[in-house]
Amino acid sequence: MSQYIVQTARYEHLQLADEICRHMEESAKARGTGIAKRSPDYIKQKMVEGKAVVATTADGKFVGFCYIESWGHGKFVANSGLIVHPDHRKSGIAKEIKQKIFDLTRKKYPAAKIFGITTSLAVMRINSALGYKPVTFSELTDDDNFWKGCASCTNYDVLTRTNRKMCLCTGMLYDPVEEEKPNKKKPWDVAKQSKLYERWLRFKNHVLFKKDKPADEGDAGQPKEKESEKVLVYSILAVALGCAIYLAA
């Protein structure tokens, strides 16, 4: 039996909003990548709407949190802002929270595609167990409001530089229509393919953060058009490698 209480957030949890936001910000700074920055009022709104899951200790202390966002008129739904208090990490609570928010999402939006973008291998493992599969960003929502949420991430320039084709995050998608097919593909085993994924992530890091030499250094400098072409080619290669990971699972 779990030592934590994991439930749909209620009015009594509104007092935790400031602490949740603080942990989100501290976690993003520590990892160098971003959870989209949200205000305490936004977190409270999600709680009031019944679109959030909170984990606490028996005496009501904060343990973890996640919330639901909908995009494209409810066709796409994201389980966002997963955060666990540092004192309770590696306890398995993140998996419990993800399962709870996933079940809540399926209940509220039964026909919606559930997606997420993440750099965390641990989150990918949890998502793959729930039936998510890795996809290109083009298969995710095209709602500008979702992508604007990435603006607080330190890698946002990479996303804009590639015209939202790719970033350091990996896109993952749960499609209820695909899951209902009788001959559906077996779940992507992230744990089994983690070494290949880590190679892919290093490749993306190398490509997306590689800078050309200035144009005044002889013929080493390249015009912006060439740089854009290079990013596009490398993007295609990176996506191909990502597909290879999926097919190898």
C-alpha positions in Angstrom: 0.0 0.0 0.0 1.3 3.5 -0.9 2.5 5.7 1.9 1.1 8.7 -0.1 -2.3 10.0 -0.8 -2.7 10.6 -4.6 -6.0 12.2 -5.6 -7.7 14.7 -7.8 -6.9 18.1 -6.3 -9.6 19.8 -4.2 -10.2 23.2 -2.6 -8.2 22.2 0.5 -5.1 21.9 -1.8 -5.2 25.5 -3.0 -2.8 26.5 -0.2 -0.1 24.3 -1.9 0.0 26.4 -5.1 2.9 28.6 -4.1 5.0 25.7 -3.0 4.2 23.8 -6.2 5.3 26.8 -8.4 8.5 27.2 -6.3 9.5 23.5 -6.8 8.7 23.7 -10.5 11.0 26.7 -10.9 13.8 25.2 -8.8 13.7 21.9 -10.8 13.8 23.7 -14.1 16.9 25.7 -13.0 18.6 22.6 -11.7 18.1 20.6 -14.9 18.8 23.5 -17.3 15.6 22.8 -19.2 12.1 24.1 -18.6 8.8 23.1 -17.2 6.6 25.8 -18.6 6.5 28.5 -16.0 3.0 28.8 -14.4 1.7 31.2 -11.7 0.1 30.1 -8.4 -3.2 31.5 -9.8 -3.0 29.2 -12.8 -2.3 26.2 -10.6 -5.2 27.1 -8.4 -7.5 27.4 -11.5 -6.5 23.9 -12.5 -7.4 22.6 -9.1 -10.8 24.3 -9.0 -11.6 22.9 -12.5 -10.8 19.4 -11.3 -8.0 19.1 -13.8 -5.1 18.4 -11.4 -3.7 15.6 -9.4 -1.8 16.2 -6.1 0.1 13.8 -3.9 0.5 14.5 -0.2 1.7 12.7 2.9 -0.9 11.5 5.4 -0.6 14.9 7.3 -1.2 16.9 4.1 2.4 17.9 3.2 3.2 18.4 -0.5 4.7 15.4 -2.3 3.9 15.8 -6.0 1.7 17.4 -8.7 0.5 17.3 -12.3 -2.2 19.0 -14.3 -4.2 18.7 -17.5 -4.2 21.2 -20.4 -6.3 20.9 -23.5 -5.5 22.2 -27.0 -7.0 22.3 -30.4 -10.6 22.4 -29.0 -10.0 19.3 -26.9 -8.5 17.2 -29.7 -5.1 17.2 -27.9 -4.6 17.0 -24.2 -1.3 17.3 -22.3 -0.5 16.1 -18.8 1.8 18.9 -17.8 4.0 20.2 -15.0 4.8 16.9 -13.3 6.8 17.8 -10.2 7.9 15.7 -7.2 9.3 17.2 -4.0 13.1 16.4 -3.8 12.6 14.5 -0.5 10.3 12.1 -2.2 12.0 11.4 -5.5 12.9 7.8 -6.5 10.1 6.6 -4.3 7.8 5.6 -7.2 5.4 8.4 -6.6 5.9 10.0 -10.0 4.5 6.8 -11.6 1.5 6.9 -9.3 0.8 10.6 -10.1 1.2 9.9 -13.9 -1.2 7.0 -13.7 -3.8 9.0 -11.8 -3.6 12.0 -14.1 -3.7 9.7 -17.2 -6.9 8.0 -15.9 -8.4 11.4 -15.1 -7.6 12.6 -18.6 -9.1 9.5 -20.3 -12.3 10.1 -18.3 -12.6 13.8 -19.1 -11.3 13.6 -22.7 -12.0 10.0 -23.9 -11.5 10.8 -27.6 -8.4 13.1 -27.2 -4.9 12.3 -28.1 -2.7 12.7 -25.0 0.8 14.0 -25.6 3.8 15.4 -23.9 7.3 16.7 -24.6 10.2 15.9 -22.2 13.9 15.4 -21.8 13.5 13.1 -18.8 14.3 9.4 -19.5 12.4 8.6 -16.3 9.2 10.3 -17.6 9.6 8.5 -20.9 9.7 5.2 -19.2 6.5 6.0 -17.3 4.8 7.3 -20.5 5.8 4.2 -22.6 4.3 2.0 -19.9 1.0 3.9 -20.3 1.0 3.4 -24.1 2.7 6.6 -25.3 4.9 6.3 -28.4 7.7 8.7 -29.6 6.6 11.0 -32.5 7.8 14.0 -34.4 6.7 17.4 -33.3 4.5 17.6 -36.5 2.2 15.0 -35.0 1.6 17.1 -31.9 -0.8 20.0 -31.6 -0.2 23.0 -33.8 -1.9 25.3 -31.2 0.4 28.3 -30.8 -0.6 28.7 -27.2 0.9 25.4 -26.3 4.2 26.2 -27.9 4.3 29.6 -26.3 4.4 27.8 -23.0 8.0 26.7 -24.0 9.1 30.3 -24.0 10.3 30.1 -20.4 12.6 27.1 -21.2 16.3 27.9 -21.7 16.3 25.9 -25.0 13.4 27.9 -26.5 15.8 29.4 -29.1 16.5 25.9 -30.4 12.7 25.3 -30.9 12.3 28.6 -32.8 15.5 28.2 -34.8 14.2 24.9 -36.2 10.7 26.3 -36.8 9.2 24.0 -34.1 10.5 20.9 -36.0 12.5 19.7 -33.1 14.2 20.6 -29.8 16.0 18.7 -27.0 12.7 17.4 -25.9 11.2 14.2 -27.3 7.6 14.2 -28.3 5.4 11.3 -27.1 1.8 10.6 -28.0 -1.0 8.3 -26.8 -3.6 7.8 -29.5 -6.8 6.1 -28.2 -7.8 5.1 -31.8 -4.5 3.3 -32.3 -4.8 1.7 -28.9 -8.2 0.2 -29.8 -6.9 -1.6 -32.9 -6.7 -5.3 -32.4 -3.2 -5.6 -33.9 -1.6 -2.6 -32.2 2.1 -2.5 -31.9 3.6 -3.5 -28.5 4.5 -0.6 -26.2 7.9 1.2 -26.7 10.3 -0.3 -24.1 12.3 2.8 -23.1 14.3 0.9 -20.5 15.4 -1.6 -23.2 16.3 1.1 -25.7 17.7 3.7 -23.2 21.3 3.5 -24.5 20.2 4.1 -28.0 18.0 7.0 -26.9 20.9 8.5 -24.9 23.0 8.4 -28.1 20.2 10.1 -30.0 20.0 12.8 -27.3 23.8 13.5 -27.5 23.4 13.7 -31.3 20.6 16.3 -30.9 22.7 18.2 -28.4 25.6 18.3 -30.8 23.5 19.4 -33.8 21.2 21.9 -32.2 23.9 23.7 -30.1 26.6 23.6 -32.8 27.6 27.1 -33.9 29.3 28.0 -37.1 32.4 30.1 -37.1 31.9 33.8 -37.8 31.9 34.9 -41.5 35.1 36.9 -41.0 37.1 33.7 -40.5 37.7 33.0 -44.1 35.4 30.5 -45.9 34.5 28.8 -42.6 31.6 31.2 -42.0 28.2 30.3 -43.6 25.2 32.5 -44.5 22.0 32.0 -42.6 20.5 30.1 -45.6 23.2 27.5 -45.4 22.7 27.2 -41.6 19.0 26.7 -42.1 19.6 24.0 -44.7 22.1 22.3 -42.3 19.6 22.4 -39.4 16.9 20.9 -41.7 19.2 18.0 -42.8 20.3 17.2 -39.3 16.6 17.4 -38.1 15.7 14.8 -40.7 18.6 12.6 -39.6 17.7 13.0 -35.9 14.0 12.1 -36.6 15.1 9.1 -38.6 17.2 7.9 -35.6 14.3 8.5 -33.3 12.1 6.3 -35.5 14.8 3.6 -35.5 14.6 3.6 -31.7 10.9 3.0 -31.9 11.1 0.3 -34.5 13.8 -1.5 -32.6 11.6 -1.7 -29.5 
